């Protein structure tokens, strides 16, 4: 049985309207730390490493071996960061410093050694004292989205450090990063709504959500969540996964018709959005009968060389009131089963450990990718820095005794299946979102029921058809993970 939704299912309509978020008070019920890692997560990592537990020790070894995770890293802040053709590109300086800040902050939490947290704070303070602009071609939107969500996650880990200038850093995020991402979700750089592939939207959604959490801005959090659910662009969940094959438990990932690298990027970004939302008590993982699970399973199976179904789709591209064209994808692109990104541990652990669902392809591909590294471990190009990584250390968890059950009880916030996004501590202490974020002033409509479809194992096969295609303002790069999106 096929279910069609989204902009790529059949005819594509043009529009640039961003669904308006519900009006809520800024800062209502936000939890800190509450992006990719909660306090419970950080304590679990430290305890597991201290006790020598596998696979945490292997994951931690990947962290300590990374050159970015060394105390004493010296930041090189710039007043303007450029990304894109025709500009004096210097964005590699930024992403290297961000990953150094994140890795040092994470290492500081695991070891308790102040030198690492101090290094992270010094990097973040240096940038907030100097950076005033992200500029360049259309790629400036990618820079704002990718490095915005990553910067915010690094800052969230040290927000209580005595030497961290949180207010100045928040101002930088609000003035430099978030406006570009919000503008992209509204106007899409003047292009028709389907011109940009899903990962462009997802970088922007991740940035807006992360900045909203960092700055206690509930309106930004709601805007990101609403776009994930209802956005008109390719990155909303029903457009990124336009076709669901219920009989196989798979959901077609739209960029599988483009290439493997960008599909992996998109899945990693959507997982990042889901995890950050979960830690604020919002269940996007389970939204629309766990649609993301089906899309992630699809990409995992396909990336390992398995045969996947593909329903042809046509999308419009071009500029509003300018040139226009269309592109049809007729099959999934060829893959390299050796290509990997540090995205799978987070997603697999959520569905199989927090939720207790069977997800055979996620389990297999996460095992193949383990232990996951981070920025600097996946090549020198920007594609190797698109995810913060270290999922084996950060997201491995014990199975919940009660699948996805809230620490604050099943109401308010329980979905139709009796599961909800709620406080940090259901079953095991780390199996559900952060405490206090469930009711959100009595609002429970954000909390979706977990899908009940139990995904079974299938026999992988080969037989992938290739698809090529160039796009307006989108440049295809090599498989090694260049910066094209």
N, C-alpha and C positions, 0 to 999 in steps of 0.2 A: 504494500500500500504506500503510495506517494502522497505527500502533502506539500503543496506549493505555497510559498509566501514570498514577500519581499520584492524589491525592485527588479531583480533579474529574472523573475518567473514570468515569462511571456513579455508583453509590451512593457516598456519602461516609461514612467511619467517623469516630468521635469518639475523640480521644486527646490526651494532653498529654505523652507520654513523650519525652524527648530522648535520642537514642542516646548511650550512654556512650562517651567516647573511649578509645582504647587508652592504657594507662599508659606514660608515657615520662618521662625526666628533663627537668626544666625547663631551658631554655636549650641543649638539645642541638643543635648545628650550625646555629643561626640566624645569618643573614647581615645585616650592617648596612653602609650603608643598604640596606634590603630590603623596602620596601613598594611604593609605586607607582613609585619610582625607585631604581635601583641606582647605584653609583659609575660604572659604565660608561655608563649613561644620562646622568648629569649631565655627564660628560666629553664625550660626543657632542654634547649640546646646546651646550656652551660652544665647542667646536671649530667646529661648523657655523655658529653665529652669528658667531664671530670671522672665519670665512672668507667670510661673506656668502652662504651657501648658501640656496637656496629649497627648501622653503617655511618653513624654520626662521626666517628673518629676519621673515617676515610674522607667524609665531606669536609671536616675541619682541616685535614691535611691539604686538600685542594686550596682552601682559603689561605692557610699560612704560607703555602708555596708561591702564591701569586705576588708579583712584584708590587702591585698596588696596595697590598695589605700590610705594608711595612710602616712602622712608626717613623716619623721624621720626613715623610713625603712633603715636598715643598710645592705649594700651589703656584700657578702661573696665571692669575686672573687677567681678563681682558675687559676693556670697556665695552667693546662690541664684538659679538660672536657672529661670524658669517658662515652660512652653509648654502651651497648651490652654485651653479655655473655662473660665470661672469663676476664673481665676488672673490675677494682675497680670503679664501676659505681657511679658517683657523679653528673649526669646531672640534677637531681632534683634541686640542688642548683642554677644552671643556669636558668632554666625556671621559678623558683619562683622569682628570681631577675629581670628577663626580664619583667614578668607581673607586678611586683611592679613599675618598671620604666615606663612602658606603662600606667598603671592606674593612677599613680601620674601625668604624663604629661598630660593625658586627663583631669583629674580633675582640674589641673592648668589652662587649657584653658577655661574650663567651668566656673570656679569660679573667675578667675583672681587673685587668691591668690598665691603669689610667693613661699610659703613654699613647695607646691607640685611640681612645676617645679624644684625648687632647689634640692628636693629629687631625682627626676628622673635624673637630671644631675649628682648628686653625685654617683648614682648607675652606670650609663654608664661610667663615667670617671674611676671609680674603676676597672671595667672590662677591659677597653681598656689599662689600665696601667699594667695589669698582664697576661691576657689570651694570650697564644701563640699557642694552639693546641686543636683540637677536634679529639679524637681518640676512638678506640674500635673496635668492630666487624663491620659487614656490617651496623649495626645500626648507626655508626658514620655518614653515609650519611643522615639518617633521622634527626639526631641532627643538622647537619650543615644546612639542608634545613629548618626545622621547626623553629629553634631558630635564624637562620640567617635572615629570613624574618621578624620575630617578633622583633628582636633587631633593625633592620633597621627602622621599623615603629616607635618604641619608640624614636629613635634618630631623626627621621625626625620631630617629634613634638617639639623638643627643639633645633633644629639645629642653631637657631639664639640667643640662650641664651648666655649671656656674659661669663659665666663660663664653658661652654661646650667646651671640646677639640675635635672639629669636625674632624680635620685633623688626630689626633691619632686614633679616633674611625673609621674613614674611612679606615685607614691603617689596623686595625684589621679585618674589614670586608673583605677587599681585600686579606689579607694574610691567614686568618683562615677559613672563612666560604665559600666565593664564589668559591675558587679552588676545594673544595670537591664536591660542587653541580655541577659545570661545568664538572668535571671529571665523575661524575655519568651519566650525560646526554650523554656523549660521549662513555663511556666504560661499564657502568652498572655493575661495580664490577666484570668484567670478565664473566658475565652470558650472556646467549642468550637473545635477545632483549625483549622477552615476559616473562622472568622469574619473573620479579618484577611487582607487581600490579601497577595500575595507580597512587595511592597516593605517591609512591616513586618518580616517575617523577615529580609529581606536587609540592612536597616539594622543589625539586631542582629548578624548574622553578620559583616558588615564591621567592626563595632566590636570584637567579640571577637577576630577575627583580627588586627586592627591593634594592639590592646592586647597581645595575646600576643607579637607581634613586637617591639614597643617594649620590653616588660618581660622579654624572653627567657624567656617562659613557654610551653614546648612544649605543655603540657596545654591551654591556651586555643587555640593554633593547631590542635591535633588536634580539639578540640571543634567549632570553626568548620568545618573540613574535613568532619568526619563529618556535621554538619548539612546542609551543602551536598549531600552525596551521599545521605543517608538520612533527613533530618529529616521529621517527620510533618506539619509545617505547609506552607503554600502556597509558601514561599520556597525549599524544596529544589528541585534542578534538575528532577526528574521531576514535581513538582507545579506548578512555574512553567511548565514546557513539557510539558503532559500528553499531547499528541498529536504524533506525528512523521509527516510525509508524505514518505516516503522517495523517492517518484517525483519530487518537486519539490525535495528538499533543504531543506524548510522544517519548522519546529517551531512549533506554535501557542503563542503566548504567552498565558497565561491572562488577563492583564489587558487584552488586546485586546478582550475582551468588556465591559470597563468603560469606559475612555477612553484617549485617546492619551497624555496627559500622564503618567499613572501607569504606562503601559506603557514609556514612555521612561525614566522614573525607575528602574523595575525592571531594564531592560536595562543601564543605566548602573551600577547597584549590583552586578549580577552580574558585569559586566566588571571592576569594581573588585576584587571578591573574587578573581576568576580571576587578575588581574594581580599582586596582592599574594602570592597563593599561588605563582604561577609563579616569582616572584623569591625564594622560599624553596625552590625545587626541587620543587614539587608541581603537577602538571599537571591543573588543573580545566578549563581550556579544552578539552582533548581528552577529558575524561571522558565515558563512555557514548557512544562513537562521535561525539565532538564535538557533543553535544546542544546546547550553548550556541550554537555556530555556526548551527545550524538555527533556533533561536529568534531570534537576532539578525537573521538574514537575513529572517525572517518580518516582524519589526517594521520593519525598514528598508524592505522592499517596500511594506508596508501604509501606512507613514508618508508615502511618496512618492506615495500615491494608487493604488497597484496593487491588483489584486484578489487576495485570499488566501482559501484554504479555511478553514472554521470548523466544528468539530464541537461541537454543543451540549453544555453541561455544567451540572450542578446541584451546588451546594455548600450545606452547612448553615451557618447562622449563629445566633448567640445566645449565651447564657451557660450554663456548666455548671450543671446542676441549677436552671436558671432558664428564662426564656422561650426559645423556639426557633422557627426558621423556615427557609426555604430560598429560594434565588434561582437562577434558570436563565438562563444567557446563551445566546442562540440565534444570534448573529452578531457579527462584528467591528464595533466602533463607528465612527462617522464620524471622519474625520481632517481636519486642516488641513496640507497639504503644506508650508506655510511655518513650521510649528512646529519648532524645533530645540533641541537641548541639546548641550553639549560632551562627547559620550560616544563618538563614532564613530571618531575617529582611533586610539584605543587598540585597539579591537576589530578594526578593519579591518587595521591594521598587524600585529597578531599573526597573524591567519589568512593574510593574503596575502603578507607579507614574512617573518615567522619561519617559517611553515609552508609557504609556497609554494602555498596552495590558491587556487582561483578562488572569489571571493565577490562576485558582480556587484553585488548590492544594497548591501552594505556599502561597496564601493568607490565607488559612485555617491553614496550619502548622505554619506559622509565628505568627498567632494569638494565637495558642496553646502554642508557645514557649515564648510569651511575658509576662513580660518584660525580655529581655535577659540579663544574667549576663556575667561573664568572667572567667578568670583563677582562680581556687579556688572554684567556685560555682558548678562545675560539677564532683565532686569526687576528691580524693587525688592523683590518679594515673596520669601519663603523658597524657593520653587521654583527661583528663579534662582541659589540658592546650594547646591543639593543635590549638585552635582558640583564638584570642585576645578578641573577643566577644563584648558585650555591644551594640549590633546592634539596639535595640529599641531607645537608646539615640542617637547613631551616625548616623543611616541611615534612620530613619523615616523622610519623607519629604512630602510636599504638592504636589498634582498633577501638572504636568507641564501644562501650558496653551497651549503650542504647543509641541506635543509629540517629544521629543528628538531633537528639532531644535537647531542649533548652534547659539552662541551669535555673531559669526563673519560672519554670512550669510551662505547660503547653498553651497557656493563654495569658496575656494577649500575644498575638503574633504567630499562632500555630496555623500552618497551612492545612489544606484539605486532607493531607495524609497524616496529620498530627505532628509534623515536623516543622521547625521554625528556625529562623536565625535569631539567636539569643545569646546570653552571657557566656563568657569564656569559662567553660567548665561543665559540659554535658558528658555523662559517662566518664571518660577520661577528662582530665582538667583542661584539655586543649581541643575539644572536638566540636565546638560551636563558637559563634561570634562573641564579641566582647560584651562583658556584663554591663547591664544598664542601657544597652542600645536597642533593646527589643521593642518596647512599647512606643518610644519616641513620642511621648505626649499623647498616647492613646491611638496613634496612627499605626495601623497594622497592614495597610494595603501594600506596603513594599515587600512584605514577607510572603514569598511564593512557596507553594507546596513543592516538596521534592518529588521529582518524577518517580513513578512506581515501576517503570519498565526495567526489568533486570536484564542487563546485557549479557549475552552468552558468548562463548568462544566460537569462532568460525575458523575454517581452514584457510590459511592465506594462499593466494595463488598469484601468478604473474599475468601480464598482458595489459600494459599501460599504453595508452595512445598519447602521442605528443601534441602539444599545441604551442604555437608561437604567436606573439602579438606585441606590437609597439603601441604606446599610449601617449596621448597628449600630456606633456609635462612629467611623464613617468619614464625613467630610463632603466632599461633592464641591464643588470650587471652580471658578473660571473657568479658561479655557484659558491665560491668561497665566502660569500657574505658581504658584498659591497654595499654601499649606502643607498642604492636605489630602493624605492618603496613601491 
